[in-house]
Amino acid sequence: MDIERYYKNFKLILKAAIFDKDATKELIDTFPPHTVWSCKLIITSFYLGAIIGGSGRAITSAHQFLAENAHRLPKTKGGWFQYHKYKHRFIARAAIPYGVLTGFRMSFGMGVYCAFENQLELYNGEQIYHGTIAGFLTGSLFAVSYGLWYSTARNFILLSSVAGTGMSGLQILYQKMYGQSIREVFRKSDELSPIEETPLA
């Protein structure tokens, strides 16, 4: 059934996300190169978002804990031990869930961007302006979804467009330097050109 196949593919992507080598190889052998490239971008954006969101919330929570307890700072060594123990626990409870949530948001946004870019490339091949269009559409979609004010939405859409252009530019630069698209790195092992053996003299 399709549901079972989707569930199996989803588990495969999750295993690849935690750097399982066998799952990564199976992912490459199961999906076409552009899909594997999109999965890599989505996984990377999740970790990046989790780090950015978690670290930002950790700093905010540390300041909040200090402000709430500034009037009752401990006087003894044992008191300071308890103070830092509860401080770290307070920071972890605030930073970890928010970091995971930010990671999911960024990975979802990257998934939308990859979907737009892949659809554009199906019609017109790999072009640098496809990243700009995909970034513009992704930024516009999220700006409307979150109901951002005009100035904020304008800056968000501009940032998304520039980021999309940069990603497409890096892919094309890689292709110019190495003679192949970076997505070709994720071809199936049986599709790679065999190495010609040189006969011994």
Buried (B, 14 or more C-beta within 10 A) or exposed (E): EEEEEEEEBEEBBEBBBEEBEEBBEBBBBBBBBBBBBBBBBBBBBBBBBBEBBBEBBBEBBBEBBEEEBEEEEEEEEEEEEEBEEEBEEBBEEBBBEBBBBBBBBBBBBBBBBBBBBBEBBEEEEBEBEBBBBBBBBBBBBBBEEEEBEEEEBEEBBEEBBBBBBBBBEEBBEBBEEEEEBBBBBBBBEEEEEEEEEEEEE
